[in-house]
Amino acid sequence: MSKPDKPTTQAGDGRAPVPEQKVPEARTPKRLPPGGQRGGPPWMGAAMPAEKSMNFGPSARRLLGRLRPHRLQLAAVITLAVASIGLSVIGPKLLGHATDLIFNGVIGRQLPAGTTTEQAAAAARAAGNDNFADMLTRMDVVPGAGIDFTALGRVLVLALTLYLAASVLIWWQGWLLNGVVQRTVLRLRAEVEEKLHRLPLPYFDRQPRGELLSRVTNDIDNISQTLSQTLSQLLTSLLTVVGVLAMMFWISPLLALVALVAVPLSVIVTQRIAKRSQQKFIAQWRHTGELNGQIEEAYTGHELVKVFGRQREVEAAFHAKNEELFRASFGAQFISGIIMPAMMFVGNLSYVAIAVVGGLRVASGTMSLGDVQAFIQYSRQFTQPLTQIASMANLLQSGVASAERVFAVLDAEEQSQDRVAPSRVTGRVEFAHVSFRYDPEKPLIEDLSLVAEPGHTVAIVGPTGAGKTTLVNLIMRFYELDAGWITLDGVDITSMPRDELRSRIGMVLQDTWLFGGTIRDNIAYGRPDATEEEILAAARATFVDRFVRSLPDGYGTVIDEEGSNVSAGEKQLITIARAFLAEPSLLILDEATSSVDTRTEVLLQRAMAALRSDRTSFVIAHRLSTIRDADLILMMEHGRIVEQGTHEQLLATKGAYHRLYRSQFVGALVDDEDEGSAPRTPSVQGALSS
């Protein structure tokens, strides 16, 4: 939905034209009313459409690109890994040399002492044992001598030292890499948190809370686990493949080529299986978010679920979504789990081929037994990292799928940038030709204009859905206008920083919100630097002090997460005290006394009258007794102001406000055609004259 052009400024009004803010049509989401997605019954799970995932390659590169700020640490990690793998791959060659020392000693002891190797080979050839003769010519044996344990000991100590040094280096490399990964995830969490504060309210209207929380918590945790478990193994596995392959070609190019036959076969198997598992992992995390959304809704609304007897429907919706998650998770894990046994099978085929060819070459004398033993170890070391890389495909697929979901939050369109704040706010609010709709197909507010003078109280009344709360949400810039403008002291609010605008506004909603903390902290939420005397003064003025004194811990009473240890009316009083203490320039009261008793409401009317003095106030009310002293009353229907004036003026016009007033204080009218008939309770007819 592109934004319509704002009306051009008329000559002589003294205002500069407001620049048009275009929003790209392709990226502008369809808006829903406040709470549109979240306000449904708890048993109605958020059925999200299947997301179209990005390709694995671009998503993986973007995820790895977040490691770029730690280039120096990553360079140290790579250096340590190269050194560690270099020492490790020398080990089998040393052990092969040790095997040659043992084998040469065993064969040398069987030969006559005092002869040479050539003489022993000639004797074997004369006896018809050509293979043994060929083997002797290529062996370093001393006829009649046994095993050289001194040389063997030096080789084994050297091998042990190399392996120990390699272990220390790989531990150091893992320690550095883990720090890089955790700092990267720390920064990613911070970016997501900051992004959420920059997103417009319509974004949250479209997102089920459980699904969004799953992206911020579960998906980021999965990214952390994936990076921690795969980066180190991938690095060491790749370096091991390179190092082992170099040693294999050094020992025997022929056997190295035999071992390399397994590589394309392994790649083909891995690719075919990975393609099938990728979509399964994406579905797994999508279903996880949807299931979290259902659980969160059912838990927060569990009282309604029980009252309306919808436990079976909630359980059925849960089991259906849980079954979808099970099928996606089972498919993802099963398909990706096939990679490991498939790679082991390919590795065993390579092992058998090397053993056969190597044995033939030892028998022919073209290779020593130690070299064949070393090559077999290298072949295991060569196939093992390939198997590890393949077995990590499921973790990589899962981690990249989670990264895509987190990147979708980071890529979401942000609210427009703030500009200059006014130097002084007196409280004059003007709506000029304002139009707004949540759904492009459903008009809500069309061409609305009004002026609220500084210090005046503007009451907004009308039936449910008339646009009363939407009007004050537009003042707070929770939503952007489709047309027209709203000014505060002559400055368009779209040119003001949102934080600065909202810091001048105090708001008390019908739906109270308290955070987990003390009553004192909740009152001082809008002014953390308030003194104890100021907090107590605000509490006394709003009659909070009356019930807090009866609590064992007084103002230090800790309110639990749901605020269940104070009543609904007491919570409302605390929120009013919070607004009282903030001393805003502009005050918005949205059914602020709906949860208090009649006697307390009368007292609060006096407190709020003092609170509204010298500041502009917008009061949304259904009980008309609370706004009879307002300077201006707006009667809204279908997003339009159908009547405006004082209480007496609107009663005198005998219009929509008069009918609404009669319905509350005289008695409900029977039908529209009976409006002229006598009221059902004529004993309170005198209320109209008050």
C-alpha positions as CSV (number, residue, x, y, z in Angstrom):
1,M,0.0,0.0,0.0
2,S,1.6,3.2,-1.1
3,K,1.0,6.3,0.9
4,P,-1.3,8.9,-0.6
5,D,0.1,12.3,-1.2
6,K,-0.4,14.8,1.7
7,P,-2.6,17.7,0.9
8,T,-0.7,20.7,-0.3
9,T,-0.4,23.5,2.2
10,Q,-2.8,26.3,1.6
11,A,-1.4,29.8,1.1
12,G,-1.3,31.9,4.2
13,D,-1.3,29.2,6.8
14,G,2.4,29.8,7.6
15,R,3.3,26.1,7.4
16,A,6.0,24.7,5.1
17,P,4.9,21.9,2.9
18,V,5.5,18.5,4.5
19,P,7.7,16.3,2.2
20,E,6.0,13.3,0.9
21,Q,7.2,10.0,2.4
22,K,7.0,7.2,-0.2
23,V,7.0,3.6,0.9
24,P,8.0,1.0,-1.7
25,E,4.8,-0.8,-2.7
26,A,6.5,-4.2,-2.9
27,R,7.7,-4.2,0.6
28,T,4.9,-2.4,2.4
29,P,2.9,-5.0,4.4
30,K,-0.8,-5.1,4.8
31,R,-1.6,-3.6,8.1
32,L,-3.9,-5.1,10.7
33,P,-5.7,-3.4,13.6
34,P,-3.9,-3.3,16.9
35,G,-3.7,-6.7,18.3
36,G,-5.2,-8.1,15.1
37,Q,-3.1,-11.3,15.1
38,R,-2.6,-11.5,18.9
39,G,-6.1,-10.8,20.0
40,G,-7.8,-13.9,18.7
41,P,-9.0,-16.7,20.9
42,P,-6.2,-18.7,22.5
43,W,-7.3,-21.9,20.8
44,M,-6.9,-20.4,17.3
45,G,-3.3,-21.2,16.5
46,A,-1.4,-18.8,14.2
47,A,-1.3,-20.7,10.9
48,M,1.5,-19.0,9.1
49,P,2.0,-19.6,5.4
50,A,5.1,-21.5,4.4
51,E,8.1,-19.2,4.2
52,K,10.2,-19.1,1.0
53,S,13.7,-19.7,2.2
54,M,16.8,-18.1,0.8
55,N,19.4,-20.4,-0.9
56,F,21.7,-22.2,1.5
57,G,24.9,-20.6,0.0
58,P,24.0,-16.9,0.3
59,S,22.6,-17.5,3.8
60,A,25.7,-19.4,5.0
61,R,28.0,-16.7,3.5
62,R,26.0,-14.0,5.3
63,L,26.2,-15.8,8.5
64,L,29.9,-16.4,8.2
65,G,30.3,-12.7,7.2
66,R,29.3,-11.8,10.7
67,L,32.6,-13.2,11.9
68,R,34.5,-10.5,9.9
69,P,35.1,-8.1,12.9
70,H,37.2,-10.8,14.5
71,R,39.6,-11.2,11.6
72,L,42.8,-11.2,13.8
73,Q,41.4,-13.9,16.1
74,L,40.3,-15.9,13.1
75,A,43.8,-15.6,11.6
76,A,45.3,-16.9,14.9
77,V,42.7,-19.7,14.9
78,I,43.7,-20.8,11.3
79,T,47.4,-20.5,12.2
80,L,47.0,-22.7,15.2
81,A,44.9,-25.2,13.3
82,V,47.5,-25.4,10.5
83,A,50.3,-26.0,13.0
84,S,48.2,-28.6,14.9
85,I,47.1,-30.5,11.8
86,G,50.7,-30.3,10.4
87,L,52.1,-32.0,13.5
88,S,49.2,-34.6,13.5
89,V,49.7,-35.7,9.9
90,I,53.4,-36.4,10.5
91,G,52.5,-38.8,13.3
92,P,51.5,-41.8,11.0
93,K,54.7,-41.4,9.0
94,L,56.7,-41.7,12.2
95,L,54.7,-44.7,13.3
96,G,55.2,-46.2,9.9
97,H,59.0,-45.8,10.4
98,A,58.7,-47.5,13.8
99,T,56.9,-50.4,12.1
100,D,59.8,-50.6,9.6
101,L,62.3,-50.7,12.4
102,I,60.4,-53.6,14.1
103,F,59.8,-55.5,10.8
104,N,63.5,-55.0,9.6
105,G,64.7,-56.3,13.0
106,V,62.5,-59.4,12.8
107,I,63.6,-60.2,9.2
108,G,67.3,-59.4,10.0
109,R,67.4,-61.8,12.9
110,Q,66.2,-64.6,10.5
111,L,69.1,-64.0,8.1
112,P,72.6,-65.4,8.6
113,A,75.0,-63.1,10.4
114,G,78.0,-61.8,8.5
115,T,76.2,-61.8,5.2
116,T,75.1,-58.7,3.2
117,T,71.6,-57.9,2.1
118,E,72.5,-58.5,-1.5
119,Q,73.9,-62.0,-0.6
120,A,70.7,-62.8,1.3
121,A,68.5,-61.6,-1.6
122,A,70.6,-63.7,-4.1
123,A,70.2,-66.8,-1.9
124,A,66.4,-66.3,-1.7
125,R,66.2,-65.8,-5.5
126,A,68.3,-69.0,-6.0
127,A,65.8,-70.8,-3.8
128,G,62.9,-69.6,-6.1
129,N,61.6,-67.0,-3.6
130,D,61.7,-64.0,-6.0
131,N,59.1,-61.9,-4.1
132,F,61.1,-62.2,-0.8
133,A,64.3,-61.4,-2.7
134,D,62.7,-58.2,-4.2
135,M,61.4,-57.2,-0.8
136,L,64.9,-57.6,0.8
137,T,66.6,-55.4,-1.8
138,R,64.4,-52.5,-0.8
139,M,64.6,-53.1,3.0
140,D,67.2,-51.6,5.4
141,V,68.1,-54.8,7.3
142,V,71.2,-56.0,9.0
143,P,71.5,-59.7,8.6
144,G,71.7,-61.4,12.1
145,A,70.8,-58.2,14.0
146,G,67.5,-57.8,15.9
147,I,65.3,-54.8,16.6
148,D,67.1,-51.5,17.3
149,F,65.2,-50.5,20.4
150,T,67.2,-47.3,20.9
151,A,66.1,-46.0,17.5
152,L,62.6,-47.3,18.1
153,G,62.4,-45.5,21.4
154,R,63.5,-42.2,19.8
155,V,60.9,-42.5,17.1
156,L,58.1,-43.2,19.6
157,V,59.1,-40.4,21.9
158,L,59.1,-38.0,19.0
159,A,55.7,-39.2,17.8
160,L,54.3,-38.8,21.4
161,T,55.7,-35.2,21.6
162,L,54.2,-34.3,18.2
163,Y,50.8,-35.6,19.2
164,L,50.9,-33.8,22.6
165,A,51.9,-30.5,21.0
166,A,49.1,-30.9,18.4
167,S,46.6,-31.5,21.2
168,V,47.7,-28.3,23.0
169,L,47.5,-26.3,19.8
170,I,44.1,-27.6,18.9
171,W,42.8,-26.8,22.4
172,W,44.1,-23.3,22.1
173,Q,42.5,-22.9,18.7
174,G,39.2,-24.1,20.1
175,W,39.3,-21.7,23.0
176,L,39.9,-18.7,20.7
177,L,37.3,-19.8,18.2
178,N,34.7,-20.3,20.9
179,G,35.3,-16.7,22.1
180,V,34.8,-15.4,18.5
181,V,31.6,-17.4,18.1
182,Q,30.0,-16.3,21.4
183,R,30.9,-12.6,20.9
184,T,29.4,-12.9,17.4
185,V,26.2,-14.3,18.8
186,L,26.2,-11.7,21.6
187,R,26.4,-9.0,18.9
188,L,23.6,-10.7,16.9
189,R,21.3,-10.8,19.9
190,A,22.0,-7.1,20.5
191,E,21.2,-6.2,16.9
192,V,18.0,-8.1,17.0
193,E,17.0,-6.4,20.2
194,E,17.8,-3.0,18.8
195,K,16.0,-3.9,15.6
196,L,12.8,-4.8,17.5
197,H,12.8,-1.3,18.9
198,R,13.0,0.3,15.5
199,L,10.2,-1.8,13.9
200,P,6.8,-0.2,13.5
201,L,3.8,-1.4,15.5
202,P,2.1,-2.9,12.4
203,Y,5.0,-5.4,12.2
204,F,4.1,-6.8,15.6
205,D,0.4,-6.8,14.7
206,R,1.2,-9.3,12.0
207,Q,3.5,-11.5,14.0
208,P,2.2,-14.0,16.6
209,R,4.2,-13.3,19.8
210,G,5.3,-16.9,20.2
211,E,6.7,-17.1,16.6
212,L,8.6,-13.8,17.1
213,L,10.0,-14.9,20.5
214,S,11.1,-18.2,18.9
215,R,13.2,-16.3,16.3
216,V,14.7,-14.2,19.0
217,T,15.5,-17.0,21.4
218,N,15.4,-20.5,19.9
219,D,16.8,-19.6,16.5
220,I,19.6,-17.6,17.9
221,D,20.5,-20.3,20.3
222,N,20.5,-22.8,17.4
223,I,22.8,-20.5,15.5
224,S,25.2,-20.4,18.4
225,Q,25.2,-24.1,18.8
226,T,25.7,-24.6,15.1
227,L,28.7,-22.2,14.9
228,S,30.3,-23.7,18.0
229,Q,30.0,-27.3,16.9
230,T,30.7,-26.9,13.2
231,L,33.3,-24.1,12.6
232,S,36.1,-25.8,14.5
233,Q,35.4,-29.2,13.1
234,L,35.0,-27.9,9.6
235,L,38.3,-26.0,9.8
236,T,40.3,-29.0,11.2
237,S,38.6,-31.4,8.9
238,L,39.4,-29.4,5.8
239,L,43.0,-28.9,6.9
240,T,43.3,-32.6,7.7
241,V,42.1,-33.5,4.3
242,V,44.7,-31.2,2.7
243,G,47.6,-32.4,4.9
244,V,46.7,-36.1,4.7
245,L,46.4,-35.9,0.9
246,A,49.8,-34.3,0.6
247,M,51.4,-37.1,2.7
248,M,49.5,-39.7,0.7
249,F,50.9,-38.4,-2.6
250,W,54.4,-38.2,-1.0
251,I,54.2,-41.9,0.1
252,S,52.5,-43.4,-3.0
253,P,50.8,-41.4,-5.8
254,L,49.1,-44.6,-7.0
255,L,47.5,-45.4,-3.7
256,A,46.6,-41.7,-3.4
257,L,44.6,-41.8,-6.6
258,V,42.9,-45.0,-5.4
259,A,41.9,-43.1,-2.2
260,L,40.7,-40.0,-4.2
261,V,38.1,-42.1,-6.0
262,A,36.0,-41.9,-2.8
263,V,35.9,-38.1,-2.9
264,P,33.5,-37.5,-5.8
265,L,31.4,-40.4,-4.7
266,S,31.1,-38.9,-1.2
267,V,30.3,-35.5,-2.6
268,I,27.5,-36.9,-4.8
269,V,26.0,-38.8,-1.8
270,T,26.2,-35.8,0.5
271,Q,24.6,-33.4,-2.0
272,R,21.7,-35.7,-2.8
273,I,20.9,-36.2,0.8
274,A,21.4,-32.6,1.9
275,K,19.0,-31.3,-0.7
276,R,16.3,-33.5,0.7
277,S,17.0,-32.5,4.3
278,Q,17.2,-28.7,3.9
279,Q,13.5,-28.1,3.4
280,K,12.8,-30.4,6.3
281,F,14.9,-28.3,8.6
282,I,13.3,-25.1,7.5
283,A,9.8,-26.7,8.1
284,Q,11.1,-27.9,11.5
285,W,12.0,-24.4,12.8
286,R,8.8,-22.9,11.3
287,H,6.6,-25.4,13.1
288,T,8.6,-24.8,16.3
289,G,7.8,-21.1,16.1
290,E,4.1,-21.8,15.4
291,L,3.9,-24.3,18.2
292,N,5.5,-21.7,20.6
293,G,2.9,-19.2,19.5
294,Q,0.0,-21.6,20.3
295,I,1.5,-22.5,23.7
296,E,2.1,-18.8,24.6
297,E,-1.5,-17.8,23.6
298,A,-3.1,-20.7,25.4
299,Y,-1.0,-20.0,28.5
300,T,-1.7,-16.3,28.7
301,G,-5.4,-16.9,28.1
302,H,-5.8,-20.1,30.1
303,E,-8.5,-18.5,32.2
304,L,-10.6,-17.8,29.2
305,V,-9.9,-21.3,27.9
306,K,-11.3,-22.8,31.1
307,V,-14.2,-20.5,31.3
308,F,-15.5,-21.2,27.8
309,G,-14.6,-24.9,28.1
310,R,-12.2,-25.0,25.1
311,Q,-9.6,-27.3,26.7
312,R,-10.3,-30.0,24.1
313,E,-10.0,-27.6,21.2
314,V,-6.7,-26.2,22.6
315,E,-5.3,-29.7,23.1
316,A,-6.4,-30.7,19.6
317,A,-4.7,-27.7,18.0
318,F,-1.6,-28.4,20.1
319,H,-1.5,-32.1,19.1
320,A,-2.0,-31.3,15.4
321,K,0.8,-28.7,15.4
322,N,3.0,-31.0,17.5
323,E,2.4,-33.8,15.0
324,E,3.5,-31.5,12.2
325,L,6.6,-30.6,14.1
326,F,7.3,-34.3,14.8
327,R,7.0,-35.2,11.1
328,A,9.2,-32.4,10.0
329,S,11.8,-33.1,12.8
330,F,11.8,-36.8,12.2
331,G,12.2,-36.3,8.4
332,A,15.0,-33.8,8.8
333,Q,17.0,-35.9,11.3
334,F,16.4,-39.2,9.6
335,I,17.3,-38.0,6.1
336,S,20.4,-36.1,7.3
337,G,21.3,-39.1,9.5
338,I,21.7,-41.3,6.4
339,I,24.8,-39.3,5.5
340,M,27.0,-40.8,8.2
341,P,26.4,-44.5,7.4
342,A,26.6,-43.8,3.6
343,M,30.0,-42.0,4.1
344,M,31.3,-44.9,6.3
345,F,30.3,-47.3,3.6
346,V,32.2,-45.3,0.9
347,G,35.2,-45.0,3.3
348,N,35.3,-48.8,3.9
349,L,35.3,-49.4,0.2
350,S,38.3,-47.1,-0.1
351,Y,40.0,-48.9,2.8
352,V,39.6,-52.3,1.3
353,A,41.0,-51.1,-2.1
354,I,44.0,-49.5,-0.4
355,A,44.7,-52.6,1.7
356,V,44.7,-54.9,-1.4
357,V,46.8,-52.7,-3.6
358,G,49.2,-51.9,-0.8
359,G,49.7,-55.5,0.1
360,L,50.5,-56.3,-3.5
361,R,53.1,-53.5,-3.6
362,V,54.7,-54.7,-0.4
363,A,54.9,-58.2,-1.8
364,S,56.5,-56.9,-4.9
365,G,59.0,-54.8,-3.0
366,T,57.9,-51.5,-4.3
367,M,56.7,-50.2,-0.9
368,S,57.8,-50.9,2.7
369,L,55.4,-52.4,5.2
370,G,55.6,-49.2,7.3
371,D,54.6,-47.0,4.4
372,V,51.6,-49.2,3.7
373,Q,50.7,-49.1,7.4
374,A,51.1,-45.3,7.4
375,F,49.0,-45.0,4.2
376,I,46.2,-47.1,5.7
377,Q,46.2,-44.7,8.7
378,Y,46.2,-41.7,6.3
379,S,43.3,-43.3,4.4
380,R,41.3,-43.5,7.6
381,Q,42.3,-39.9,8.5
382,F,41.3,-38.9,4.9
383,T,37.8,-40.4,5.0
384,Q,37.1,-39.5,8.6
385,P,37.1,-35.7,8.1
386,L,35.0,-36.2,4.9
387,T,32.6,-38.2,7.0
388,Q,32.6,-35.6,9.7
389,I,31.9,-32.8,7.2
390,A,29.0,-34.8,5.8
391,S,27.6,-35.7,9.2
392,M,27.6,-31.9,10.1
393,A,25.3,-31.3,7.2
394,N,22.3,-31.6,9.4
395,L,23.7,-29.1,11.9
396,L,24.6,-26.7,9.1
397,Q,21.2,-27.0,7.4
398,S,19.4,-26.4,10.8
399,G,21.7,-23.5,11.7
400,V,21.3,-21.8,8.3
401,A,17.5,-22.3,8.4
402,S,17.5,-20.5,11.8
403,A,19.8,-17.8,10.4
404,E,17.3,-17.1,7.6
405,R,14.5,-16.6,10.1
406,V,16.7,-14.2,12.2
407,F,17.8,-12.3,9.1
408,A,14.2,-11.9,8.1
409,V,13.7,-9.9,11.3
410,L,16.8,-7.9,10.7
411,D,15.7,-7.2,7.1
412,A,12.2,-6.1,8.1
413,E,11.3,-2.6,7.0
414,E,11.9,-0.1,9.8
415,Q,9.8,2.9,10.7
416,S,10.8,6.2,9.1
417,Q,13.8,8.1,10.5
418,D,13.2,10.9,13.0
419,R,14.4,14.4,12.5
420,V,14.3,17.6,14.6
421,A,12.5,17.9,18.0
422,P,10.6,21.1,18.9
423,S,12.3,23.3,21.4
424,R,9.2,23.8,23.5
425,V,5.9,22.0,23.8
426,T,2.7,23.8,25.0
427,G,0.2,21.2,23.9
428,R,-1.7,22.5,20.8
429,V,-2.6,19.5,18.7
430,E,-4.1,19.8,15.2
431,F,-5.4,17.1,12.9
432,A,-5.6,18.3,9.3
433,H,-7.4,16.2,6.7
434,V,-6.1,13.0,8.4
435,S,-6.9,9.7,6.6
436,F,-5.9,6.3,7.9
437,R,-6.9,2.7,7.4
438,Y,-5.4,-0.6,8.6
439,D,-6.7,-2.4,5.6
440,P,-6.6,-0.7,2.2
441,E,-10.0,-2.1,1.4
442,K,-11.7,-0.9,4.6
443,P,-11.9,2.8,5.3
444,L,-11.5,3.8,8.9
445,I,-10.6,7.5,9.3
446,E,-11.3,9.7,6.3
447,D,-10.5,13.5,6.0
448,L,-10.6,14.2,9.8
449,S,-9.8,17.7,11.1
450,L,-9.8,19.0,14.6
451,V,-7.9,21.3,17.0
452,A,-7.1,20.7,20.7
453,E,-6.0,24.0,22.3
454,P,-3.3,24.0,25.1
455,G,-4.8,23.1,28.5
456,H,-8.1,21.8,27.1
457,T,-9.6,18.4,27.7
458,V,-10.9,16.7,24.6
459,A,-13.2,13.8,25.2
460,I,-13.7,11.2,22.4
461,V,-16.8,9.1,22.6
462,G,-18.6,6.7,20.2
463,P,-19.5,3.1,19.6
464,T,-16.9,0.3,19.6
465,G,-14.9,0.4,16.4
466,A,-15.5,4.1,15.7
467,G,-11.8,4.9,15.7
468,K,-11.3,6.4,19.1
469,T,-8.2,4.5,20.2
470,T,-6.8,4.7,16.6
471,L,-7.0,8.5,16.9
472,V,-4.7,8.6,19.9
473,N,-2.4,5.9,18.5
474,L,-1.9,8.3,15.5
475,I,-0.9,11.0,17.9
476,M,1.7,8.7,19.5
477,R,3.0,7.8,16.0
478,F,2.4,4.1,16.5
479,Y,1.1,4.1,13.0
480,E,1.9,6.4,10.0
481,L,-0.8,8.4,8.3
482,D,-2.1,7.6,4.8
483,A,-2.9,11.3,4.2
484,G,-3.0,14.6,6.0
485,W,-0.9,15.6,8.9
486,I,-0.9,16.0,12.7
487,T,1.0,18.9,14.3
488,L,2.1,19.5,17.8
489,D,2.5,23.2,18.4
490,G,2.7,23.8,14.7
491,V,5.4,21.1,14.1
492,D,4.4,18.1,12.1
493,I,4.9,15.1,14.4
494,T,6.5,13.1,11.5
495,S,9.5,15.5,11.7
496,M,9.9,14.9,15.5
497,P,11.9,12.1,17.0
498,R,9.5,9.5,18.3
499,D,11.3,9.2,21.6
500,E,11.1,13.0,22.1
501,L,7.4,13.0,21.1
502,R,6.4,10.2,23.4
503,S,8.4,11.5,26.3
504,R,6.0,14.6,26.3
505,I,3.0,12.3,26.4
506,G,1.5,10.4,29.3
507,M,-0.8,7.5,28.5
508,V,-3.1,5.5,30.7
509,L,-4.7,2.5,28.9
510,Q,-7.7,0.4,29.7
511,D,-5.4,-2.6,29.6
512,T,-3.0,-2.0,32.4
513,W,0.7,-3.1,32.2
514,L,3.0,-3.6,35.1
515,F,6.4,-5.2,35.0
516,G,7.9,-7.6,37.5
517,G,9.3,-5.2,40.2
518,T,8.2,-3.3,43.2
519,I,5.3,-0.9,43.3
520,R,7.7,1.9,43.8
521,D,9.6,1.0,40.6
522,N,6.4,0.7,38.6
523,I,5.2,4.2,39.7
524,A,8.6,5.7,38.8
525,Y,8.8,3.9,35.5
526,G,8.3,7.1,33.5
527,R,10.7,9.1,35.8
528,P,13.4,6.8,37.1
529,D,15.1,9.8,38.8
530,A,12.1,10.8,40.8
531,T,12.6,11.3,44.6
532,E,10.9,9.3,47.2
533,E,8.8,12.3,48.2
534,E,7.6,12.8,44.6
535,I,6.7,9.1,44.3
536,L,4.7,9.3,47.5
537,A,3.0,12.5,46.4
538,A,1.9,10.9,43.2
539,A,0.7,7.9,45.0
540,R,-1.4,9.9,47.5
541,A,-2.9,12.1,44.7
542,T,-4.1,8.9,42.9
543,F,-5.2,7.0,46.0
544,V,-2.5,4.3,45.6
545,D,-1.1,5.1,49.0
546,R,-4.5,4.1,50.6
547,F,-4.1,0.4,49.7
548,V,-0.3,0.2,49.6
549,R,-0.1,1.0,53.3
550,S,-2.0,-2.2,54.0
551,L,0.5,-4.4,52.2
552,P,3.2,-6.1,54.4
553,D,6.1,-4.6,52.3
554,G,4.4,-1.4,51.4
555,Y,5.9,0.3,48.3
556,G,8.6,-2.5,48.3
557,T,5.9,-5.1,47.4
558,V,7.1,-7.0,44.4
559,I,4.5,-7.4,41.7
560,D,4.8,-10.8,40.0
561,E,5.1,-11.1,36.2
562,E,1.3,-11.3,35.6
563,G,0.5,-8.7,38.3
564,S,-1.8,-11.3,40.0
565,N,-1.0,-10.2,43.5
566,V,-2.8,-6.9,43.1
567,S,-6.4,-6.4,41.9
568,A,-7.3,-5.0,38.5
569,G,-8.5,-1.7,40.0
570,E,-5.3,-1.4,42.0
571,K,-3.2,-2.0,38.9
572,Q,-5.2,0.8,37.2
573,L,-4.5,3.1,40.1
574,I,-0.7,2.4,39.8
575,T,-0.7,3.2,36.1
576,I,-2.5,6.5,36.8
577,A,0.1,7.3,39.4
578,R,2.8,6.5,36.9
579,A,1.3,9.1,34.5
580,F,0.8,11.6,37.3
581,L,4.5,11.4,38.3
582,A,5.7,11.7,34.7
583,E,4.1,15.2,34.4
584,P,3.6,15.1,30.7
585,S,2.7,18.0,28.4
586,L,0.0,15.9,26.7
587,L,-2.2,13.4,28.5
588,I,-4.1,10.5,26.9
589,L,-6.6,8.5,29.0
590,D,-8.1,5.5,27.3
591,E,-10.9,4.3,29.6
592,A,-8.5,4.9,32.5
593,T,-11.1,4.3,35.2
594,S,-12.8,1.3,33.8
595,S,-11.5,-1.2,36.4
596,V,-12.1,0.9,39.6
597,D,-15.2,1.0,41.7
598,T,-17.7,3.9,41.6
599,R,-16.5,5.5,44.8
600,T,-12.9,5.4,43.8
601,E,-13.8,6.7,40.4
602,V,-15.3,9.8,41.8
603,L,-12.1,10.4,43.8
604,L,-10.0,9.8,40.8
605,Q,-12.0,12.2,38.7
606,R,-10.8,14.9,41.1
607,A,-7.2,13.7,40.9
608,M,-7.3,13.5,37.1
609,A,-8.9,17.0,37.0
610,A,-5.8,18.2,38.8
611,L,-3.6,16.1,36.5
612,R,-5.2,17.6,33.4
613,S,-4.8,21.2,34.5
614,D,-2.4,23.2,32.3
615,R,-2.0,20.3,29.9
616,T,-3.8,19.1,26.8
617,S,-5.7,15.9,27.5
618,F,-7.4,13.4,25.2
619,V,-9.9,11.2,27.1
620,I,-11.6,8.2,25.6
621,A,-14.6,7.1,27.6
622,H,-17.6,4.9,27.3
623,R,-19.1,6.2,30.6
624,L,-20.2,9.7,29.7
625,S,-20.3,10.7,33.4
626,T,-16.5,10.9,33.4
627,I,-16.3,13.5,30.6
628,R,-19.2,15.9,31.2
629,D,-16.7,18.7,32.2
630,A,-14.6,18.3,29.1
631,D,-13.8,21.5,27.1
632,L,-14.6,19.6,23.8
633,I,-16.5,16.4,23.2
634,L,-16.0,14.6,19.9
635,M,-18.7,12.1,18.9
636,M,-17.2,9.6,16.4
637,E,-18.9,7.1,14.2
638,H,-17.2,5.0,11.5
639,G,-14.0,7.0,11.8
640,R,-15.7,10.4,11.4
641,I,-16.5,13.2,13.8
642,V,-20.2,13.4,13.5
643,E,-20.7,15.9,16.3
644,Q,-18.5,18.1,18.5
645,G,-19.1,20.6,21.3
646,T,-19.5,20.8,25.0
647,H,-21.8,18.5,27.0
648,E,-24.7,20.9,27.1
649,Q,-24.3,21.9,23.4
650,L,-24.4,18.3,22.3
651,L,-27.4,17.4,24.4
652,A,-29.2,20.4,23.0
653,T,-28.7,19.3,19.4
654,K,-30.7,16.0,20.1
655,G,-28.3,14.1,17.9
656,A,-26.0,11.0,18.2
657,Y,-24.5,12.1,21.5
658,H,-28.0,12.8,23.0
659,R,-29.1,9.3,22.0
660,L,-25.9,7.7,23.5
661,Y,-26.5,9.7,26.7
662,R,-30.1,8.6,27.0
663,S,-29.1,5.0,26.5
664,Q,-26.8,5.3,29.6
665,F,-28.7,7.6,32.0
666,V,-32.3,7.3,30.9
667,G,-32.6,3.7,29.7
668,A,-32.0,1.8,26.5
669,L,-34.4,2.8,23.7
670,V,-36.6,0.0,22.5
671,D,-36.0,0.5,18.8
672,D,-35.0,3.2,16.4
673,E,-38.6,3.9,15.5
674,D,-39.5,4.3,19.2
675,E,-37.0,7.1,19.9
676,G,-39.8,9.6,20.5
677,S,-41.6,7.4,23.0
678,A,-41.2,7.8,26.7
679,P,-38.2,6.3,28.4
680,R,-38.5,3.1,30.4
681,T,-37.2,4.7,33.6
682,P,-38.7,8.2,33.7
683,S,-37.7,8.6,37.3
684,V,-34.1,9.6,36.1
685,Q,-35.3,11.9,33.4
686,G,-33.9,14.7,35.4
687,A,-30.4,13.6,34.7
688,L,-30.7,15.2,31.2
689,S,-31.0,18.6,32.7
690,S,-27.9,18.3,34.9
